[in-house]
Amino acid sequence: MIKPFIKWPGGKTTELKIIHENLPEAFQNYIEPFVGGGACFLSLDRAAYQKAYLNDASEELMGLYQYIQSGNHGFIDNLEAIWSCWSHFGDFSDRNYQRLRALYAVYKAGEYSTIEGKILVSGFVEAQHVEMIAGVPRPLQLDMPQFVKTMTDSIYLKFRNTKKNERAKGDLPEADYHKNFEAGIKTAVYTYFRTLYNRRTGLEVDREMHMALFFFLREFCYSSMFRYNKDGDFNVPYGGASYNRKNFKQKIEYLRSAPLKEVLQASALYNKDFEMFLETIPIHENDFMFVDPPYDTEFSTYANNDFNLNDQKRLADYLLNTYEGRFMVIIKNTDYIYSLYHQKGIRIIGFDKSYAVSFMDRNERAVNHLLIMNY
């Protein structure tokens, strides 16, 4: 089984057991209009289908699929540059730990305003300026004044928050200082990468670097959250100290792996509204479509794309009245969703996180999720 190459909201890795238990015995082509991280698709035996048709509303996500499918060298080279920078600042943190520890002792012993604290930290940043700049590969040197400012701000905030916590809870164990100070440095690098991503138009970030930054941010953002502010900027912070030594190099190698590339090379990739996608591709009565739409909420946003109750109805109408093949829908159980699909010829199974199956005519309210099938 090939694993998903990216964490994606609503991923179905933990639901694969019940999905596989209810798959059709055989089908011709595989269709997925909301592919996301592709957990179901990638878990299938390649011999189980002739061709896969994959679609998602996220242009960036499908861009990743396309770059992996084609083995785009520029994309991989930029990922390597990002990894080189990330690794450098891990080593930088080790080499400069004692300097940071001594500087924090000065800060902790004094009473500094925000401006004074940043001036204190800026002395360290200026002293290490050459070593810092040398660690940023040229393709990423798009706004070095911003990088230096971000490093100063991040280390200062780490000092301030550590001091505040120690006043409330007592001194940290010595080993935790190293981990926390490294997290301050890594936060600065992450935040700089996020700035390049959000300002990609003004900074003329090319498409391959844009996609590399997007992939990195999805790997290192807090709890793999998917959130944008009102201006459309990705604003999820760094995941924290537990991410400091995360092996991004291993992820890059996985994107290069032959099994992943081969399964994608047997797939047709699309970035359309689900209905436009389904009207574009050839569909046969012995095809199988796995449908994992955004959850039913009054108004949901998925990858900066709206998906509302009308879209849920459009989807149900298409599946029930237009689609000629077999389908499986997996979705959160709500009264609205149940009402859309509860009709003759449709099989609905409810399940909770422990995968205890509950047939809907017995226990409609007790289940969290639904499997909805027309076979």
C-alpha positions as CSV (number, residue, x, y, z in Angstrom):
1,M,0.0,0.0,0.0
2,I,1.3,3.4,-1.0
3,K,0.9,6.0,1.7
4,P,-0.4,9.6,1.2
5,F,2.4,12.1,0.5
6,I,0.7,15.0,2.3
7,K,-1.4,15.4,5.4
8,W,-4.8,16.9,4.3
9,P,-7.9,17.9,6.2
10,G,-10.4,15.1,6.4
11,G,-7.9,12.4,5.4
12,K,-9.3,8.9,5.5
13,T,-6.3,6.8,6.5
14,T,-8.0,5.7,9.7
15,E,-11.2,4.7,7.9
16,L,-9.5,2.5,5.3
17,K,-10.5,-0.7,7.0
18,I,-14.2,-0.1,6.7
19,I,-13.8,1.4,3.2
20,H,-12.0,-1.7,1.9
21,E,-14.6,-4.0,3.5
22,N,-17.3,-2.3,1.4
23,L,-15.5,-1.8,-1.9
24,P,-17.0,-3.4,-5.0
25,E,-15.4,-6.7,-5.9
26,A,-14.3,-5.5,-9.3
27,F,-14.5,-2.3,-11.4
28,Q,-13.1,-0.8,-14.5
29,N,-11.9,2.8,-13.8
30,Y,-11.5,4.6,-10.4
31,I,-12.9,8.1,-10.0
32,E,-12.4,10.5,-7.2
33,P,-13.7,14.0,-7.4
34,F,-12.4,15.2,-4.0
35,V,-9.1,13.4,-3.8
36,G,-7.4,15.4,-1.0
37,G,-4.5,13.4,0.3
38,G,-5.5,10.3,-1.7
39,A,-5.6,7.8,1.2
40,C,-8.2,5.6,-0.5
41,F,-6.8,5.9,-4.0
42,L,-3.2,5.1,-2.9
43,S,-4.3,2.2,-0.8
44,L,-5.7,0.3,-3.8
45,D,-3.8,-2.4,-5.7
46,R,-2.8,-0.9,-9.0
47,A,-4.2,-4.0,-10.7
48,A,-7.6,-3.3,-9.4
49,Y,-8.5,-0.7,-12.0
50,Q,-7.5,0.3,-15.6
51,K,-7.2,4.1,-15.1
52,A,-7.8,6.6,-12.3
53,Y,-9.4,10.0,-12.7
54,L,-8.5,12.3,-9.8
55,N,-9.8,15.8,-9.1
56,D,-9.7,18.4,-6.4
57,A,-10.8,22.0,-6.0
58,S,-7.4,22.9,-4.6
59,E,-5.2,24.2,-7.4
60,E,-2.1,23.9,-5.2
61,L,-2.8,20.3,-4.2
62,M,-3.3,19.2,-7.8
63,G,-0.2,21.1,-8.7
64,L,1.7,18.9,-6.3
65,Y,0.1,15.8,-7.8
66,Q,1.2,17.0,-11.3
67,Y,4.8,17.8,-10.2
68,I,5.2,14.3,-8.6
69,Q,3.6,12.6,-11.6
70,S,6.0,14.3,-14.0
71,G,9.1,14.3,-11.7
72,N,9.5,18.0,-12.0
73,H,13.2,18.8,-11.4
74,G,12.7,22.4,-10.5
75,F,10.2,21.6,-7.8
76,I,12.5,18.9,-6.3
77,D,15.5,21.2,-6.4
78,N,13.6,23.9,-4.5
79,L,12.6,21.3,-1.9
80,E,16.2,20.4,-1.5
81,A,17.1,24.1,-1.1
82,I,14.4,24.4,1.6
83,W,15.8,21.3,3.4
84,S,19.3,22.6,3.2
85,C,18.2,25.8,4.9
86,W,16.2,24.0,7.5
87,S,19.1,21.7,8.3
88,H,21.6,24.6,8.5
89,F,19.5,26.3,11.2
90,G,19.3,23.2,13.2
91,D,23.1,23.0,13.2
92,F,23.2,26.8,13.8
93,S,21.1,26.4,16.9
94,D,23.5,23.7,18.2
95,R,26.6,25.8,17.5
96,N,25.1,28.9,19.1
97,Y,23.3,27.4,22.0
98,Q,25.7,28.6,24.7
99,R,25.6,32.1,23.4
100,L,21.8,32.1,23.4
101,R,21.8,30.6,26.9
102,A,24.0,33.3,28.2
103,L,22.0,36.0,26.4
104,Y,18.8,34.6,27.9
105,A,20.3,34.7,31.4
106,V,21.0,38.5,30.9
107,Y,17.4,39.0,29.6
108,K,15.9,37.0,32.5
109,A,17.8,38.9,35.1
110,G,16.8,42.3,33.8
111,E,13.6,44.3,33.1
112,Y,13.4,45.0,29.4
113,S,10.7,46.7,27.4
114,T,9.8,45.1,24.1
115,I,12.1,47.6,22.2
116,E,14.9,47.0,24.6
117,G,14.5,43.2,24.5
118,K,14.6,43.3,20.7
119,I,17.7,45.5,20.7
120,L,19.4,43.0,23.1
121,V,18.6,40.1,20.7
122,S,19.5,42.1,17.6
123,G,23.1,42.2,18.9
124,F,23.3,38.4,18.7
125,V,21.7,38.3,15.3
126,E,24.1,40.9,13.9
127,A,27.1,39.1,15.3
128,Q,25.9,35.9,13.6
129,H,24.8,37.7,10.4
130,V,27.3,36.1,8.1
131,E,26.7,32.6,9.3
132,M,22.9,33.1,9.1
133,I,22.9,34.5,5.5
134,A,25.3,31.7,4.4
135,G,22.6,29.2,5.4
136,V,19.9,30.6,3.1
137,P,20.3,29.1,-0.4
138,R,20.2,31.7,-3.2
139,P,16.8,30.7,-4.5
140,L,15.4,31.6,-1.1
141,Q,17.2,34.9,-0.7
142,L,14.2,36.9,-1.8
143,D,13.9,39.3,1.1
144,M,16.9,39.0,3.5
145,P,16.1,42.1,5.5
146,Q,12.7,40.4,6.3
147,F,14.6,37.2,7.3
148,V,16.8,39.1,9.7
149,K,13.9,41.0,11.2
150,T,11.9,37.7,11.6
151,M,14.9,36.0,13.3
152,T,15.2,38.9,15.8
153,D,11.5,38.9,16.5
154,S,11.2,35.2,16.9
155,I,14.2,34.8,19.3
156,Y,12.9,37.7,21.4
157,L,9.4,36.2,21.7
158,K,10.9,32.9,22.7
159,F,12.9,34.7,25.4
160,R,9.9,36.7,26.6
161,N,7.6,33.6,26.7
162,T,10.2,31.4,28.4
163,K,10.7,34.1,31.1
164,K,7.0,34.5,31.6
165,N,6.5,30.7,32.0
166,E,9.4,30.4,34.4
167,R,8.0,33.1,36.6
168,A,4.8,31.2,36.8
169,K,6.1,27.6,37.0
170,G,9.8,27.8,38.0
171,D,13.0,27.2,36.0
172,L,13.0,24.9,33.1
173,P,15.1,21.7,33.1
174,E,18.4,22.6,31.3
175,A,17.7,20.4,28.3
176,D,14.5,22.3,27.6
177,Y,16.3,25.5,27.0
178,H,18.1,24.0,24.0
179,K,14.9,22.7,22.6
180,N,13.0,25.9,23.1
181,F,15.7,28.1,21.7
182,E,16.0,25.9,18.6
183,A,12.2,26.2,18.2
184,G,12.6,30.0,18.3
185,I,15.2,29.8,15.5
186,K,13.1,27.3,13.5
187,T,10.0,29.4,14.0
188,A,11.8,32.3,12.3
189,V,12.8,30.2,9.3
190,Y,9.3,28.8,9.0
191,T,7.7,32.2,9.3
192,Y,10.1,33.6,6.6
193,F,9.1,30.7,4.3
194,R,5.4,31.5,5.0
195,T,6.1,35.2,4.2
196,L,7.6,34.2,0.8
197,Y,4.6,32.0,0.1
198,N,2.1,34.7,1.0
199,R,4.0,37.4,-0.9
200,R,4.8,35.2,-3.9
201,T,3.3,37.6,-6.4
202,G,5.1,40.7,-5.2
203,L,8.4,38.8,-4.7
204,E,8.0,37.1,-8.1
205,V,8.3,33.6,-6.6
206,D,8.2,31.2,-9.5
207,R,5.7,28.4,-9.7
208,E,8.1,25.6,-8.7
209,M,9.3,27.5,-5.6
210,H,5.7,28.4,-4.7
211,M,4.7,24.7,-4.8
212,A,7.8,23.7,-2.8
213,L,7.0,26.3,-0.1
214,F,3.4,25.1,0.0
215,F,4.5,21.5,0.5
216,F,6.9,22.5,3.3
217,L,4.3,24.7,5.1
218,R,1.8,21.8,5.0
219,E,4.4,19.6,6.6
220,F,5.5,21.9,9.4
221,C,2.5,24.0,10.3
222,Y,0.8,23.5,13.6
223,S,-1.3,20.3,13.7
224,S,-1.5,20.3,9.9
225,M,-4.2,22.9,10.1
226,F,-5.6,24.4,6.9
227,R,-6.4,28.1,7.6
228,Y,-6.3,31.4,5.7
229,N,-7.1,34.9,7.0
230,K,-9.5,37.3,5.4
231,D,-6.8,38.5,3.0
232,G,-6.2,34.9,1.7
233,D,-2.9,34.6,3.5
234,F,-1.9,31.2,5.1
235,N,-1.6,32.1,8.8
236,V,-1.0,28.8,10.6
237,P,2.1,29.1,12.9
238,Y,5.0,26.7,13.2
239,G,4.2,23.3,14.8
240,G,6.7,23.9,17.6
241,A,9.6,22.2,19.3
242,S,8.4,18.6,18.5
243,Y,8.9,19.5,14.8
244,N,12.5,20.8,15.1
245,R,14.1,17.6,13.9
246,K,11.4,16.3,11.6
247,N,12.9,14.5,8.7
248,F,11.9,16.5,5.6
249,K,14.6,14.9,3.5
250,Q,12.8,11.6,3.9
251,K,9.6,13.2,2.5
252,I,11.5,14.5,-0.5
253,E,12.8,11.1,-1.2
254,Y,9.3,9.7,-1.0
255,L,8.1,12.1,-3.6
256,R,10.8,10.8,-5.9
257,S,10.0,7.2,-5.2
258,A,9.1,5.0,-8.2
259,P,5.9,3.4,-6.8
260,L,4.3,6.7,-6.0
261,K,5.3,8.2,-9.4
262,E,4.2,5.1,-11.3
263,V,0.7,5.0,-9.7
264,L,0.2,8.7,-10.6
265,Q,1.5,8.2,-14.1
266,A,-1.5,5.9,-14.6
267,S,-3.9,8.7,-13.5
268,A,-5.5,11.6,-15.2
269,L,-5.4,14.7,-13.0
270,Y,-8.0,17.6,-12.9
271,N,-8.6,20.8,-11.0
272,K,-12.2,21.6,-11.5
273,D,-15.5,21.9,-9.7
274,F,-16.6,18.3,-9.1
275,E,-19.6,18.5,-11.5
276,M,-17.5,20.0,-14.3
277,F,-14.9,17.3,-13.7
278,L,-17.5,14.5,-13.9
279,E,-18.9,16.0,-17.1
280,T,-15.4,16.0,-18.6
281,I,-14.3,12.4,-18.1
282,P,-15.7,9.3,-19.7
283,I,-17.9,7.3,-17.3
284,H,-18.9,3.6,-17.7
285,E,-21.5,1.7,-15.7
286,N,-18.8,-0.6,-14.3
287,D,-16.7,2.3,-13.0
288,F,-16.3,3.1,-9.3
289,M,-16.4,6.5,-7.7
290,F,-15.1,7.1,-4.2
291,V,-16.6,10.4,-2.9
292,D,-15.2,12.2,0.2
293,P,-16.7,15.7,0.1
294,P,-16.2,18.5,2.6
295,Y,-18.4,17.9,5.6
296,D,-21.9,19.2,5.8
297,T,-21.9,22.6,7.5
298,E,-24.0,25.7,6.9
299,F,-21.0,27.2,5.2
300,S,-17.6,25.5,4.9
301,T,-14.4,26.6,3.4
302,Y,-12.1,24.0,1.9
303,A,-8.6,25.1,0.6
304,N,-9.9,28.7,0.2
305,N,-12.9,27.2,-1.8
306,D,-16.4,27.5,-0.6
307,F,-18.5,24.3,-0.3
308,N,-22.0,24.9,1.0
309,L,-25.3,23.1,1.4
310,N,-26.3,23.8,-2.2
311,D,-23.1,22.1,-3.2
312,Q,-24.0,19.1,-1.1
313,K,-27.4,18.9,-2.9
314,R,-25.8,19.3,-6.3
315,L,-23.5,16.4,-5.5
316,A,-26.4,14.2,-4.2
317,D,-28.5,15.0,-7.2
318,Y,-25.7,14.1,-9.6
319,L,-25.0,10.8,-7.9
320,L,-28.6,9.7,-7.5
321,N,-29.9,10.9,-10.9
322,T,-27.1,11.2,-13.4
323,Y,-24.1,9.0,-12.5
324,E,-24.2,5.6,-14.2
325,G,-21.6,3.7,-12.2
326,R,-21.2,2.6,-8.6
327,F,-20.3,5.0,-5.9
328,M,-19.4,5.2,-2.2
329,V,-19.8,8.4,-0.3
330,I,-18.1,8.8,3.1
331,I,-19.3,11.7,5.1
332,K,-20.2,13.0,8.6
333,N,-23.7,12.0,9.7
334,T,-26.1,14.9,9.8
335,D,-29.9,15.0,9.4
336,Y,-29.4,17.0,6.1
337,I,-27.0,14.5,4.6
338,Y,-29.2,11.5,5.6
339,S,-32.3,13.2,4.1
340,L,-30.5,13.7,0.8
341,Y,-29.5,10.0,0.3
342,H,-32.2,8.1,2.2
343,Q,-34.1,6.5,-0.7
344,K,-34.8,3.2,-2.4
345,G,-31.7,1.5,-3.8
346,I,-29.3,3.3,-1.6
347,R,-27.5,1.4,1.2
348,I,-26.4,3.5,4.2
349,I,-24.1,2.2,6.9
350,G,-23.2,4.2,10.0
351,F,-20.0,3.8,11.9
352,D,-18.1,5.5,14.7
353,K,-14.4,5.9,15.3
354,S,-14.2,2.4,16.7
355,Y,-15.7,1.2,13.4
356,A,-18.7,-0.5,15.1
357,V,-21.2,-0.7,12.2
358,S,-24.7,0.5,13.0
359,F,-27.4,0.0,10.3
360,M,-29.3,3.2,10.0
361,D,-32.8,1.7,10.5
362,R,-31.8,0.6,13.9
363,N,-29.7,3.4,15.4
364,E,-29.8,6.5,13.3
365,R,-28.6,8.9,16.0
366,A,-25.7,7.0,17.5
367,V,-23.2,7.1,14.6
368,N,-20.7,9.7,13.6
369,H,-20.1,8.9,10.0
370,L,-21.9,7.4,7.0
371,L,-21.0,5.1,4.2
372,I,-23.5,5.6,1.4
373,M,-23.5,3.2,-1.6
374,N,-25.7,2.5,-4.6
375,Y,-24.7,-1.2,-4.7
